Amino acid sequence: MMTSLAESMVLTVDRDSVCAGDDCTSHARSFSVPCAASLSELIHQAKKACELAGISGGKATWIVEAGGYDGMPIAVVAQQWDEARALITSSTTIDHLFADLEKQLFFKYWCQANPETVFDALVSNSPLPSRYAS
């Protein structure tokens, strides 16, 4: 079944650069996602639209923020994990999530910090670990 434009939302997704050579061009992209899509589907589509850089050693950590840069953290993505880990109810639909937010997602690069520690800090509303700790 085809989704009509009224049932889809167009979002902008962007990400941090991971090194000087990675910031030569903008990473910002637009993509469309069904309003009833799950958080998992939103992140999957966002990663397709704005590919995350792979890091040598395979341990990049990203905080997914709804509403744009410094927006509301909604998930943690790690290069070594198969799936993102949700910080909000995974059944939250896209139309509900973005009802009062800018239609933007941002992947904030948290370097090679332990993604479990980053996730736990966000869940408990504790200070994040240093981006640069190994």
C-alpha positions as CSV (number, residue, x, y, z in Angstrom):
1,M,0.0,0.0,0.0
2,M,1.4,3.4,-1.0
3,T,1.6,6.1,1.6
4,S,0.2,9.5,0.5
5,L,2.1,12.7,1.1
6,A,-0.4,13.6,3.9
7,E,0.6,10.4,5.7
8,S,4.4,11.1,5.5
9,M,6.6,13.6,7.1
10,V,9.7,15.2,5.5
11,L,12.6,15.5,7.9
12,T,16.1,16.8,7.7
13,V,18.9,14.7,9.1
14,D,22.5,15.8,9.7
15,R,25.5,14.5,11.6
16,D,28.7,15.7,13.2
17,S,31.9,15.3,11.2
18,V,34.3,12.8,12.6
19,C,37.6,14.3,11.3
20,A,38.8,17.3,9.3
21,G,38.5,15.4,6.0
22,D,34.9,14.5,6.8
23,D,33.7,18.1,6.9
24,C,34.4,19.0,3.2
25,T,30.7,18.8,2.3
26,S,27.5,19.0,4.2
27,H,26.0,15.8,5.5
28,A,22.5,17.3,5.8
29,R,19.9,15.4,3.8
30,S,16.1,15.4,3.6
31,F,14.1,12.2,3.7
32,S,10.5,11.2,4.0
33,V,9.1,8.8,6.6
34,P,5.6,7.6,7.3
35,C,4.0,9.5,10.2
36,A,3.0,6.2,11.8
37,A,6.6,4.9,11.6
38,S,8.3,3.5,14.7
39,L,11.4,5.0,16.2
40,S,13.4,2.1,14.9
41,E,12.2,2.8,11.3
42,L,12.9,6.5,11.7
43,I,16.5,5.8,12.7
44,H,16.9,3.2,9.9
45,Q,15.7,5.7,7.3
46,A,17.7,8.6,8.7
47,K,20.9,6.4,8.6
48,K,20.1,5.6,5.0
49,A,19.7,9.2,4.1
50,C,22.8,10.5,6.1
51,E,25.3,7.7,6.3
52,L,27.2,7.6,9.5
53,A,31.0,7.5,9.2
54,G,32.7,4.3,10.1
55,I,35.6,4.7,12.5
56,S,38.8,2.7,12.5
57,G,38.5,0.2,15.3
58,G,34.8,0.0,14.8
59,K,33.6,1.8,18.0
60,A,31.9,5.1,17.1
61,T,29.1,6.3,19.4
62,W,26.3,8.6,18.2
63,I,23.5,10.3,20.2
64,V,20.4,10.7,18.1
65,E,18.7,14.0,18.8
66,A,15.1,15.0,17.7
67,G,14.6,18.6,16.9
68,G,18.1,19.2,15.5
69,Y,21.5,19.8,17.1
70,D,21.2,19.9,20.9
71,G,17.6,18.6,20.6
72,M,16.0,15.9,22.6
73,P,18.1,12.7,22.9
74,I,15.9,9.8,21.6
75,A,18.5,7.0,21.0
76,V,22.1,5.9,21.1
77,V,23.6,4.3,18.0
78,A,27.0,2.5,18.2
79,Q,29.0,1.2,15.3
80,Q,29.4,-2.1,17.2
81,W,25.7,-2.5,17.9
82,D,23.3,-4.1,15.5
83,E,20.4,-1.8,16.5
84,A,19.9,1.6,18.1
85,R,18.9,1.7,21.8
86,A,15.9,3.9,22.4
87,L,15.8,6.5,25.1
88,I,12.1,7.1,24.6
89,T,9.2,4.6,24.3
90,S,9.9,2.6,21.2
91,S,6.2,2.7,20.2
92,T,6.3,6.5,19.9
93,T,5.2,7.4,16.4
94,I,6.9,10.0,14.3
95,D,3.9,12.3,14.1
96,H,3.7,12.3,17.9
97,L,7.5,12.8,18.4
98,F,7.7,15.8,16.1
99,A,4.4,17.4,17.1
100,D,6.2,20.2,19.0
101,L,9.8,19.8,17.6
102,E,11.6,21.1,14.5
103,K,11.4,18.4,11.8
104,Q,15.1,17.6,12.2
105,L,17.3,14.8,13.4
106,F,20.9,15.1,14.4
107,F,23.5,12.4,15.0
108,K,25.9,13.8,17.6
109,Y,29.3,12.1,17.4
110,W,30.4,11.0,20.9
111,C,33.7,9.7,19.6
112,Q,34.7,6.3,20.9
113,A,33.2,6.7,24.4
114,N,31.6,3.5,25.7
115,P,28.1,3.5,24.2
116,E,26.7,1.6,27.3
117,T,28.0,4.4,29.5
118,V,26.6,7.1,27.2
119,F,23.2,5.3,27.2
120,D,23.1,4.8,30.9
121,A,24.0,8.5,31.5
122,L,21.2,9.6,29.2
123,V,18.7,7.3,30.8
124,S,19.5,8.4,34.3
125,N,19.9,12.1,33.4
126,S,23.5,12.0,34.6
127,P,26.5,13.8,33.1
128,L,27.7,12.3,29.9
129,P,31.2,10.7,29.9
130,S,33.9,12.5,28.1
131,R,33.8,12.2,24.3
132,Y,37.5,11.5,24.3
133,A,37.8,8.8,27.0
134,S,38.8,5.4,25.5
